[in-house]
Amino acid sequence: MDRNHLERCHDMGLAATTTETVPAYVSLETEIPEVLYRGMKEFIGGHPHWDQYRVMSSALAHFLFQNGCEDHAVMERYLDDLFTRPES
């Protein structure tokens, strides 16, 4: 897969939607090393207010922010996850 594959797939998805409604979520499928999967599963088991979607979204926002992404929504997600206290 080349570096532009994700962008082309995203652009094709946008072309299929109306210009007025852009989906808030995109489905993403990826393979991860088993050790990361086990770590995520263990973390979620100990933190019931988290789920796999929140973990992956938070990890991606963290990676993008730490690597210079200046998108306001990404920064907001990163900071929200950084300072949100667990629900009791």
Secondary structure in CASP SS format (residue, H / E / C, confidence):
PFRMAT SS
TARGET T0000
AUTHOR 0000-0000-0000
METHOD secondary structure of the structure
MODEL  1
M C 1.00
D C 1.00
R C 1.00
N C 1.00
H H 1.00
L H 1.00
E H 1.00
R H 1.00
C H 1.00
H H 1.00
D H 1.00
M H 1.00
G H 1.00
L H 1.00
A H 1.00
A H 1.00
T C 1.00
T C 1.00
T C 1.00
E C 1.00
T C 1.00
V C 1.00
P C 1.00
A C 1.00
Y C 1.00
V C 1.00
S C 1.00
L C 1.00
E C 1.00
T C 1.00
E C 1.00
I C 1.00
P C 1.00
E H 1.00
V H 1.00
L H 1.00
Y H 1.00
R H 1.00
G H 1.00
M H 1.00
K H 1.00
E H 1.00
F H 1.00
I H 1.00
G H 1.00
G H 1.00
H C 1.00
P C 1.00
H C 1.00
W C 1.00
D C 1.00
Q H 1.00
Y H 1.00
R H 1.00
V H 1.00
M H 1.00
S H 1.00
S H 1.00
A H 1.00
L H 1.00
A H 1.00
H H 1.00
F H 1.00
L H 1.00
F H 1.00
Q H 1.00
N C 1.00
G C 1.00
C C 1.00
E C 1.00
D C 1.00
H H 1.00
A H 1.00
V H 1.00
M H 1.00
E H 1.00
R H 1.00
Y H 1.00
L H 1.00
D H 1.00
D H 1.00
L H 1.00
F H 1.00
T C 1.00
R C 1.00
P C 1.00
E C 1.00
S C 1.00
END
